[in-house]
Amino acid sequence: MKYCVIGEKLTHSMSPQIHKRYFDYYKQDSTYVITQIPMEDMLGDCSGLLKEYDGFNVTVPYKEKVLKYLNGTSDEAKEIGAVNTVVNQGGDMYGFNTDPFGFESLLIHNDVAIKDKVFVVLGSGGASKSVCYILKKRGAKKVIVVTRKDTSEEGYMTYSALESFRGDVLVNTTPVGMYPNVDNCPVSENVIANFDTVVDIVYNPVYTELLKAAVRLGKKAVGGLYMLVAQAMKSEEIWQKKITDKELYVDIYNALMKEYFQKNGGNIYLTGIMSCGKTVKGKRVARTLGWEFIDADEYIEKISGRTVKQLFAEGEHVFRKWESKAMYELSLRKNIVVATGGGAILKDENVSAMKLSGIIVLIERNIEDILNGINTDTRPLLKDGKDKLVSIYEARKDRYYATCDVAVKSYEYDIYKTVKDIVNVIK
């Protein structure tokens, strides 16, 4: 079977990699290629070219323009007024839209609630329509589209009016900040400050200027690559007429992130309960890779001018504020191994900073082994004794696993096996 993605300029597309992994997983002898079509051809007649494929995906700016070539569309695509998936049935072409499914999957994967929340969506193109469709369908309290055109139509707002508007989730569906124009940001920091969560459906780069600003301001930040994977898997379901294994979504997403960081530079963040061995193993991992090792607590002391103990004496919230500043600054660097503090994963902005700039590796170590060797005198959180560590671990355990990309076992008598497992995460 022959499939492709059509668009005007597709040098940055990851779609072929995604679909090849699908074909390999199901041992299917099919191909998926990039087909760039000039605007004049799309506005003219390229039906012959399109019918050469058993199915194809459509990206900007053709999600609406392709409609004239179709024999029919799904109810969802018809309501949205845009198509991103087409199936060729004996020469007749039918359009679907898997972007709503992809966007909802992105929010679910990142634990972003829709129901009763106020969403502001930047842009009014085909992607915006798909996003708004699923948000309204899933019970968002309010969905407002921001455009550059001054309009009094209900549900729309100008960028100037957005400066003073407060909402729950800000979503960027515009191409602003997308490769190669990676230095651009669609809104000011004044706007970002008025939201709890920022979602950018741009997936290249993974860490856009919009998301960097969100992390810097202490917001939860979500990139768009998982949406790309999810909508692609839904396209395959339409073409193959069978449900895709859900674990394949995560496997492909993780593989793409690994490849992206290998190519563009990325970090390894070691997480886990205090004294699980992040520093000792992190230093060896860094030496093996030829990277720099950074102890997050030492970095915090450097930028704050105070010791960790002094910061905790002012209140744990003071330490956590400096910790978030440190994680943001480290996320802007590349090819470093970071031993994070045991509580770094407690704040969404820290997790966002790590996930968007590298791979989070949880070091699993038996809590009894940690208790046998830990010195409570050097740990501000353990001033009440070792029992406190057990309660801290139990309170954080689920969060450790929920936020990591991979968990690696700490072998008590074979540190090099643990180090090798961590190195293999990026290599």
C-alpha positions, 0 to 999 in steps of 0.5 A, a space after each residue: 500500500 502507498 501512503 503520503 503526506 501532502 503540503 506546500 513545504 514539508 522539509 521538517 515533517 516527522 510523519 514518514 518516521 511515525 508511519 514507518 514505525 507503525 508498518 514495522 510494528 504490524 509487519 506491513 509492507 507499505 510505504 509513506 512518503 512526503 509529497 510537496 505540491 506547489 500552491 498553483 497545482 493544488 488550486 488547479 488540478 492535481 487529482 491524478 497525483 492524489 489518486 496514485 496513493 491508497 491514502 494520504 494526510 494533509 497538512 497546512 495550508 491544504 486542509 481546506 483546499 483539498 475538499 474540492 477533490 473529495 467525493 465525501 467527508 465524515 460528519 466531523 470533517 464536515 463540521 470542522 470544514 477541514 480534512 487531514 486524512 483521505 482514503 482512496 476507495 477505488 478512485 473515490 476519495 473520502 476525507 476525515 479529520 483526526 486532529 481533534 482526536 490527536 489534540 484530545 490525546 495530547 491533553 489526556 497524555 499530559 493530564 490537562 483537563 478540558 471540562 469546565 475550563 476556559 480555553 483561549 486558542 491562538 489562530 483561526 485556521 484548520 488546526 484551530 477549528 479542529 481544536 475548538 471542535 473537540 474542546 466544545 464537544 468535551 465540555 469546555 466552559 468557554 472557548 475563545 479564538 484569537 485572530 488578527 482581524 477585528 471582529 465583534 462575533 461571539 467567541 472571537 477576540 483580538 490579540 490586543 484584547 487578549 493582553 488583559 484576559 484571564 483563562 485556564 489554558 492557552 493553546 497555540 495553533 498558529 505556525 509562529 515559532 515553528 522551524 525554521 523561524 524558531 525565535 518567534 513567539 506568538 504572544 507576550 509574557 503578559 498574556 502567558 502570565 494569565 494562564 495556568 497551562 500553555 499548549 503549543 501544537 508546534 512540534 518542531 522545535 519541541 521546546 518553542 519560545 512560547 513554551 520556554 516563556 511558560 516554564 520561566 513564568 512557572 506554568 505547565 507547558 505542553 508541546 505538540 509532538 504527541 498530538 502528531 503521533 496520535 493523529 497519525 495512529 488514528 489515520 492508520 486506523 481509518 486506512 487499515 480498518 483496525 484499532 491501533 495498540 495504545 502502547 504503540 502511541 507512547 513507544 513511537 512518541 518516546 522513540 521520536 523524542 530520543 531521535 530528536 534529542 540525539 540530532 538536536 542536543 538534549 539532556 538527561 535528568 535523573 529523578 528519584 527519592 533522596 539518596 537513590 544514587 543520582 549523583 554517583 551514577 550521574 557523574 559516571 553517565 556524564 563521563 561515559 557520554 563526554 557530557 557535563 554533570 550538574 548537581 541541581 542542589 549545587 547549582 541552586 546554591 550557586 545562583 541563590 548565593 545560599 546553601 540548601 539548608 539556609 533556603 529551607 530555613 526560610 521556608 520550603 517554598 523559598 527553596 522550591 522557587 529557586 529550584 524552578 529557576 534552576 530547572 528552567 536555566 538548565 533546560 536551556 542548555 544541551 548535553 548535560 546530565 542533571 541529578 535533580 533534587 528529590 522534590 523537583 518533580 513536584 512542580 509542573 513547570 519543572 517537569 515541563 522544563 525537563 520533558 521539553 529539553 531532554 529525557 527524564 530517567 527515574 532511578 529505582 532503588 529499594 527504600 530499605 537500602 536507602 534507609 540503611 545508609 542515609 545520613 539525616 544530619 545533611 538532609 533538611 527534610 529529614 530533621 525528624 528522622 528516617 521515618 520521614 523519608 518513608 512518608 515522603 517516598 510514599 507521597 511522591 512515588 506515583 508522581 515519580 513514575 507518572 513524570 518519568 520517561 523511563 525507569 532504570 533499576 539501581 543495582 546495589 553491587 553493579 553500578 556500571 550496569 545501571 550506568 549502561 542502562 541510563 546511557 542507552 536511554 539517549 544512545 
